[in-house]
Amino acid sequence: MCNSELNGEVYVQESYCAVVTTTDRAEEAEELGRGIVEARLGACVQIVGPIRSIYRWEGEVHNDQEWQCWIKTSTDRLDALTEYLKKNHSYDVPEVVALPIVGGNTDYLSWVNTETRPG
C-alpha cells in the first residue's frame, strides 16, 4: 500500500480492493476480464473455475457451475467497474462484491494503481 508517515502515524494515500464476480461460461469470464483490463478498470483479473454455486433465484434453489473472477483495482475505480459489469455481464443481476485490501506488497499495489489510471 502507498503509505506515508507523519509523527509516527501511517496514513494511506491510495486504497485498493479485490472485486469478485461470477459467470456461467469460461468464455464470458475471459471476455469480461480482457475488457476490464483493457478499460483500465482493473489491473489484473484472475479466473477460477469451474466452481459450484448454490443460491436462490426467483424462488428456486439452484446448484450451478460457474467461473469466478477476482479483479484487483483501485477503490476509486470501483463505481466505474461496477457499471461496466452491470452493462456487459449476461446475468440480470451480476454479483459485484468488493473486499478491501488492507495491505500487501507495496510494489504490487503501486502497479495496481498505475494500471488503473485512465490512459
C-alpha positions as MATLAB code, in Angstrom:
seq = 'MCNSELNGEVYVQESYCAVVTTTDRAEEAEELGRGIVEARLGACVQIVGPIRSIYRWEGEVHNDQEWQCWIKTSTDRLDALTEYLKKNHSYDVPEVVALPIVGGNTDYLSWVNTETRPG';
ca = [
       0.000    0.000    0.000;
       1.273    3.503   -0.679;
       1.632    4.928    2.797;
       3.271    7.949    4.300;
       4.341    8.500    7.858;
       3.779   11.698    9.828;
       4.647   11.986   13.509;
       4.893    8.212   13.801;
       1.440    7.565   12.288;
       0.879    5.874    8.936;
      -1.584    7.438    6.509;
      -2.932    5.562    3.487;
      -2.582    7.561    0.279;
      -4.246    5.047   -2.026;
      -6.777    2.343   -1.343;
      -7.359   -0.894   -3.186;
      -9.951   -3.632   -3.338;
     -10.489   -7.083   -4.760;
     -13.796   -7.386   -6.583;
     -15.476  -10.749   -7.144;
     -17.969  -11.629   -9.856;
     -19.134  -14.934  -11.322;
     -20.437  -16.100  -14.677;
     -21.719  -19.378  -16.086;
     -19.288  -19.556  -19.020;
     -15.479  -19.595  -19.102;
     -15.567  -17.630  -22.358;
     -17.601  -14.856  -20.753;
     -15.202  -14.729  -17.799;
     -12.330  -14.250  -20.257;
     -14.230  -11.598  -22.239;
     -15.104   -9.684  -19.080;
     -11.542   -9.972  -17.798;
      -9.999   -8.701  -21.005;
     -12.479   -5.820  -21.252;
     -11.883   -4.807  -17.638;
      -8.102   -4.739  -18.043;
      -8.271   -3.001  -21.446;
     -10.558   -0.316  -19.961;
      -8.139    0.099  -17.012;
     -10.916   -0.715  -14.556;
      -8.791   -3.479  -13.037;
      -5.073   -4.191  -13.153;
      -5.492   -7.960  -13.065;
      -8.351  -10.427  -13.379;
      -7.820  -13.974  -12.163;
     -10.330  -16.543  -13.365;
     -11.014  -19.525  -11.118;
     -13.192  -22.430  -12.067;
     -15.232  -24.183  -12.547;
     -16.748  -23.747   -9.102;
     -20.168  -24.736   -7.732;
     -22.612  -22.037   -6.656;
     -25.724  -22.790   -4.656;
     -28.152  -19.882   -4.489;
     -31.806  -18.931   -4.504;
     -33.078  -17.145   -7.612;
     -36.692  -16.376   -8.491;
     -37.982  -18.640   -5.721;
     -35.920  -21.716   -6.604;
     -32.668  -23.086   -5.217;
     -30.057  -23.578   -7.940;
     -26.829  -25.587   -7.944;
     -24.791  -24.411  -10.927;
     -21.297  -24.470  -12.359;
     -19.725  -21.022  -12.576;
     -16.387  -19.291  -13.099;
     -15.238  -16.752  -10.543;
     -13.349  -13.597  -11.497;
     -11.120  -11.864   -8.939;
     -10.400   -8.296  -10.017;
      -7.713   -6.192   -8.332;
      -8.366   -2.481   -8.639;
      -8.050    0.916   -7.017;
     -11.062    1.784   -4.889;
     -11.661    4.987   -6.844;
     -12.360    2.831   -9.946;
     -14.992    0.674   -8.184;
     -18.063    2.612   -9.345;
     -16.947    2.551  -12.984;
     -16.081   -1.157  -12.704;
     -19.498   -1.913  -11.217;
     -21.234   -0.070  -14.060;
     -19.087   -1.907  -16.623;
     -20.060   -5.267  -15.156;
     -23.757   -4.358  -14.988;
     -23.663   -3.299  -18.650;
     -21.532   -6.138  -20.075;
     -22.479   -9.148  -17.935;
     -25.032  -11.688  -19.174;
     -26.716  -12.028  -15.762;
     -29.726   -9.859  -14.901;
     -28.142   -9.098  -11.514;
     -24.411   -9.835  -11.641;
     -22.520  -10.415   -8.429;
     -20.226   -7.475   -7.722;
     -18.711   -7.721   -4.248;
     -15.748   -5.538   -3.253;
     -13.393   -6.606   -0.483;
     -10.874   -4.104    0.907;
      -7.189   -4.834    0.524;
      -5.681   -3.825    3.852;
      -2.042   -4.437    2.980;
       0.361   -6.279    0.766;
       3.393   -5.908   -1.446;
       3.771   -2.143   -1.919;
       5.345   -2.648   -5.367;
       2.357   -4.747   -6.478;
      -0.166   -2.255   -5.104;
       1.666    0.607   -6.776;
       1.406   -1.357  -10.036;
      -2.357   -1.821   -9.445;
      -2.672    1.935   -9.027;
      -0.669    2.682  -12.189;
      -2.584    0.168  -14.306;
      -5.983    1.503  -13.245;
      -5.304    5.107  -14.207;
      -7.185    6.174  -17.334;
      -4.857    6.362  -20.339;
];
